[in-house]
Amino acid sequence: MARYRRQQNESEVYGKIIARLLHAGAWENLQRVIVKLHPSDLADAVLVLSGADRDILLPRLLKNQKLGDTLLEMHEDLRIEVVASMSDDLIARLIVEMHSDD
């Protein structure tokens, strides 16, 4: 139970850090955070972001080739919600970037 709480707290922290960087327009710092985080951590962080913040973050994850892996790490309900909110262009670019078995 303590491990779950720690993971939940880390997700909230990652989400807050990402949101602050998005709002500040600190793209280079955001880039560094994206590169360092595992897709499962990014998936958890997306949970705490607003829809507007997700819309800004998702193309940046694609640019770093982490969007597909991050989506695969998400709970199915959230994944459906996120994909439904994505533009057709972003979905098309994601499909091109993903591994064929995903």
Buried (B, 14 or more C-beta within 10 A) or exposed (E): EEEEEEEEEEBBEBBEBBBEBBEEEEEEEBBEBBEEBEBBBBBBBBBBBEEEBBBBBBBBBBEBEBBBBBBBBBEEEBBEBBBEEBEEEBEEBBEEBBEEEE
